[in-house]
């Protein structure tokens, strides 16, 4: 059995994944595009050692910040891990908010050779980037590199909904989405940023800023890119934190749009006052 837990940031995906892993004797595969990188812990809300409660996690901390990691790389790694776990009859839980990673791993997403038949020369870098974000909200492509923007857009459009197909490659798969009303979600996102600040987000961003602020993997990480502007004295710290909250809210909105358009998900409204009720609702759905 494969259980996919997804949804926007700050809705309780990690907590649910741990409880279901204990319930079904499962191991967890990460499907968050930032959490594959080492030391990007606070900005990505990466599961902590304490939160894991002894549950084995895979595809976390598998790349250094300066190493390229593509959807194709994730597809290979995730499918290999699924095969290994299924061979020993382990249940699998995939958790994260990067929808394209989930889709590429579980569906017949085929990577094609780059096409040269489409002319994108009439589009500005901003227009190219907007198209890319619509297809993959988690893209880390450099907004200012026209050649890379075009290459990324070609790859995504070649493998868009018409070409990647909707054929699920595995049996016994459950797609679980956690959601809540927008006001509650946005309040939780804002509070999470405050908690991240207290946990050391500024120091974490400063580490990467001093290490290599121009690394591709850092350019679009929400939490870093805004603080980099603060370090450059372009904005104040309060402005940077407000911008992190704003960009996180916008990202959550894009995640909803992507999931609703491209995946068949069973959504559960989270009861934050009694999260056990949400867990039980999900378990009852799976058991039926």
C-alpha positions as CSV (number, residue, x, y, z in Angstrom):
1,X,0.0,0.0,0.0
2,X,1.1,3.5,-0.8
3,X,-0.4,6.5,1.0
4,X,0.3,9.9,-0.4
5,X,-0.1,12.8,2.1
6,X,0.0,16.2,0.5
7,X,-1.4,19.7,0.6
8,X,-0.2,23.2,1.4
9,X,2.4,24.1,4.0
10,X,1.4,24.3,7.7
11,X,-1.6,21.9,7.6
12,X,-0.1,19.0,9.6
13,X,1.2,16.7,6.9
14,X,4.2,15.6,9.0
15,X,2.2,14.8,12.1
16,X,-0.3,12.7,10.0
17,X,2.5,10.9,8.2
18,X,4.1,9.8,11.5
19,X,0.8,8.5,12.9
20,X,-0.1,6.6,9.8
21,X,3.4,5.1,9.6
22,X,3.0,3.8,13.1
23,X,-0.5,2.5,12.3
24,X,0.4,0.7,9.1
25,X,4.1,-0.3,9.8
26,X,5.2,2.0,7.0
27,X,8.4,3.9,6.0
28,X,8.2,7.4,4.7
29,X,9.5,8.8,1.4
30,X,10.0,12.6,1.2
31,X,8.4,14.4,-1.7
32,X,9.4,18.0,-1.0
33,X,11.9,19.5,-3.4
34,X,13.7,21.6,-0.8
35,X,14.0,18.8,1.9
36,X,16.2,16.7,-0.4
37,X,19.0,19.2,0.4
38,X,21.2,19.0,3.5
39,X,21.1,21.7,6.1
40,X,18.0,23.4,4.5
41,X,16.1,22.4,7.6
42,X,14.2,25.4,9.1
43,X,13.2,27.0,5.8
44,X,11.8,23.8,4.5
45,X,10.1,22.8,7.8
46,X,12.0,19.5,7.6
47,X,10.9,16.8,10.0
48,X,13.1,16.8,13.1
49,X,14.7,13.7,14.7
50,X,12.2,14.1,17.6
51,X,9.2,14.4,15.2
52,X,10.3,11.2,13.4
53,X,9.6,9.1,16.5
54,X,11.9,6.4,15.1
55,X,10.1,6.1,11.8
56,X,12.5,5.5,8.9
57,X,12.5,8.4,6.3
58,X,14.0,8.3,2.8
59,X,15.1,10.9,0.3
60,X,15.9,13.5,2.9
61,X,19.3,15.2,3.0
62,X,20.5,13.4,-0.1
63,X,22.1,16.4,-1.9
64,X,24.4,19.3,-1.0
65,X,23.2,22.8,-1.8
66,X,25.4,23.1,-4.9
67,X,24.3,19.8,-6.5
68,X,21.6,19.7,-9.2
69,X,18.6,17.6,-8.4
70,X,15.8,17.4,-11.0
71,X,12.3,16.0,-11.2
72,X,13.9,13.2,-13.3
73,X,16.4,12.5,-10.5
74,X,13.6,12.3,-8.0
75,X,11.5,10.0,-10.3
76,X,14.4,7.5,-10.4
77,X,15.2,7.7,-6.7
78,X,11.6,7.4,-5.6
79,X,10.7,4.5,-7.9
80,X,13.9,2.7,-6.8
81,X,12.9,3.2,-3.2
82,X,9.3,2.1,-3.7
83,X,10.6,-1.1,-5.4
84,X,12.9,-1.8,-2.5
85,X,10.2,-1.3,0.1
86,X,7.6,-3.3,-1.8
87,X,10.1,-6.1,-2.1
88,X,10.2,-6.5,1.6
89,X,6.4,-5.9,1.9
90,X,6.6,-2.6,3.6
91,X,3.8,-0.1,3.4
92,X,4.9,3.3,2.0
93,X,3.9,6.8,2.9
94,X,4.9,9.6,0.6
95,X,4.6,13.1,2.2
96,X,5.3,16.5,0.9
97,X,3.9,19.5,-1.0
98,X,5.8,19.2,-4.3
99,X,3.1,17.9,-6.6
100,X,5.2,17.4,-9.6
101,X,7.5,15.0,-7.7
102,X,4.5,12.9,-6.6
103,X,3.1,12.9,-10.2
104,X,6.4,12.0,-11.7
105,X,7.1,9.1,-9.3
106,X,3.7,7.4,-9.4
107,X,2.3,8.1,-12.9
108,X,3.6,7.3,-16.4
109,X,5.5,10.6,-16.5
110,X,8.0,10.1,-19.4
111,X,10.9,12.5,-20.1
112,X,11.2,13.4,-23.8
113,X,14.1,14.8,-25.8
114,X,14.0,18.6,-25.8
115,X,11.9,19.9,-28.7
116,X,13.2,22.7,-30.9
117,X,9.9,23.2,-32.8
118,X,8.5,25.8,-30.4
119,X,9.8,29.3,-30.5
120,X,9.8,31.1,-27.2
121,X,11.9,34.0,-28.3
122,X,8.9,36.4,-28.1
123,X,8.4,35.8,-24.4
124,X,10.1,37.8,-21.7
125,X,11.9,36.1,-18.8
126,X,9.0,37.0,-16.5
127,X,6.5,35.5,-18.9
128,X,8.6,32.3,-19.2
129,X,8.9,32.1,-15.5
130,X,5.1,32.6,-15.0
131,X,4.4,29.7,-17.4
132,X,6.9,27.5,-15.6
133,X,5.4,28.2,-12.1
134,X,1.9,27.3,-13.4
135,X,3.3,23.9,-14.4
136,X,5.6,23.4,-11.4
137,X,5.1,25.8,-8.4
138,X,8.3,24.4,-6.8
139,X,10.6,25.2,-9.8
140,X,14.0,26.4,-8.8
141,X,15.0,27.7,-12.2
142,X,16.9,31.0,-12.4
143,X,14.4,33.8,-13.3
144,X,17.2,35.7,-15.0
145,X,18.7,33.0,-17.2
146,X,16.8,33.0,-20.4
147,X,18.4,29.8,-21.8
148,X,17.5,27.8,-18.6
149,X,14.0,29.2,-18.5
150,X,13.3,28.1,-22.1
151,X,14.9,24.6,-21.4
152,X,12.8,24.2,-18.3
153,X,9.6,25.3,-20.0
154,X,10.2,23.0,-23.0
155,X,10.7,20.0,-20.6
156,X,7.6,20.8,-18.6
157,X,5.4,21.4,-21.6
158,X,6.6,18.3,-23.3
159,X,5.6,16.4,-20.2
160,X,2.4,18.3,-19.4
161,X,-0.9,16.7,-18.8
162,X,-1.3,15.5,-22.4
163,X,2.0,13.7,-22.5
164,X,2.7,12.6,-18.9
165,X,-0.6,10.7,-18.9
166,X,-2.9,9.8,-16.0
167,X,-2.0,6.2,-15.8
168,X,-1.1,5.2,-12.2
169,X,1.8,2.8,-12.2
170,X,1.0,1.2,-8.8
171,X,-1.9,-0.5,-7.1
172,X,-3.5,0.2,-3.7
173,X,-2.6,3.9,-3.7
174,X,-4.4,6.5,-1.6
175,X,-4.1,10.2,-2.2
176,X,-4.8,12.1,1.0
177,X,-4.9,15.9,1.0
178,X,-5.1,18.0,4.2
179,X,-6.8,21.4,3.9
180,X,-8.5,24.1,6.0
181,X,-10.2,27.4,5.3
182,X,-7.9,30.1,3.8
183,X,-8.0,32.4,6.9
184,X,-6.9,29.6,9.2
185,X,-4.3,28.5,6.8
186,X,-2.8,32.0,6.3
187,X,-2.8,32.6,10.1
188,X,-1.0,29.3,10.6
189,X,1.5,30.2,7.9
190,X,2.2,33.6,9.5
191,X,2.7,32.0,12.9
192,X,4.9,29.3,11.5
193,X,7.2,32.0,10.0
194,X,7.5,33.6,13.5
195,X,8.3,30.2,15.0
196,X,10.9,29.5,12.3
197,X,12.5,32.9,13.1
198,X,12.8,31.9,16.7
199,X,14.2,28.4,15.7
200,X,17.1,30.0,13.8
201,X,15.9,30.8,10.3
202,X,17.9,34.0,10.0
203,X,21.1,32.1,11.0
204,X,20.4,29.3,8.6
205,X,19.9,31.8,5.7
206,X,23.0,33.6,6.7
207,X,25.0,30.4,6.5
208,X,24.0,29.8,2.9
209,X,24.3,33.5,2.1
210,X,28.0,33.5,3.2
211,X,28.6,30.1,1.6
212,X,27.3,30.8,-1.9
213,X,24.3,33.1,-2.2
214,X,24.1,32.5,-6.0
215,X,23.7,28.8,-5.9
216,X,20.7,27.6,-8.0
217,X,19.2,25.6,-5.2
218,X,19.0,28.7,-3.0
219,X,17.5,31.2,-5.4
220,X,13.9,30.3,-5.0
221,X,13.7,28.9,-1.4
222,X,11.1,30.9,0.5
223,X,12.8,32.2,3.6
224,X,16.3,32.5,2.0
225,X,15.6,34.8,-1.0
226,X,13.8,37.3,1.2
227,X,16.5,37.3,3.9
228,X,19.2,37.6,1.3
229,X,17.6,41.0,0.4
230,X,17.8,41.9,4.1
231,X,21.5,40.9,4.2
232,X,22.1,43.1,1.2
233,X,20.5,46.0,3.1
234,X,17.7,46.3,0.4
235,X,14.9,45.8,3.0
236,X,14.5,45.7,6.7
237,X,14.2,42.5,8.8
238,X,10.6,43.2,9.4
239,X,10.0,43.7,5.7
240,X,11.8,40.5,4.9
241,X,9.7,38.5,7.4
242,X,6.5,40.0,6.1
243,X,7.7,39.1,2.5
244,X,8.3,35.5,3.7
245,X,4.8,35.3,5.0
246,X,3.3,36.8,1.8
247,X,5.3,34.5,-0.5
248,X,4.4,31.5,1.6
249,X,0.7,32.3,1.3
250,X,1.0,32.8,-2.4
251,X,2.8,29.5,-2.7
252,X,0.1,27.7,-0.8
253,X,-2.5,29.2,-3.2
254,X,-0.5,27.9,-6.2
255,X,-0.2,24.4,-4.5
256,X,-4.0,24.2,-4.2
257,X,-4.5,25.2,-7.9
258,X,-1.9,22.6,-9.0
259,X,-3.3,19.7,-6.9
260,X,-6.9,20.4,-7.8
261,X,-6.2,20.6,-11.5
262,X,-3.7,17.7,-11.8
263,X,-4.3,15.1,-9.1
264,X,-7.3,13.1,-7.8
265,X,-7.1,13.8,-4.1
266,X,-9.4,13.0,-1.2
267,X,-9.4,16.2,0.8
268,X,-9.8,16.2,4.6
269,X,-10.6,19.4,6.6
270,X,-8.1,19.4,9.5
271,X,-9.5,19.8,13.0
272,X,-6.6,21.6,14.6
273,X,-8.3,21.5,18.0
274,X,-8.6,17.7,17.9
275,X,-6.1,16.4,15.3
276,X,-6.8,12.9,16.4
277,X,-10.2,13.2,14.8
278,X,-8.5,14.0,11.5
279,X,-6.2,11.0,11.9
280,X,-9.2,8.8,12.6
281,X,-11.1,10.1,9.6
282,X,-8.2,9.4,7.3
283,X,-7.7,5.9,8.7
284,X,-11.4,5.1,8.3
285,X,-11.2,6.2,4.7
286,X,-8.2,4.0,4.0
287,X,-9.6,1.0,5.7
288,X,-12.9,1.2,3.7
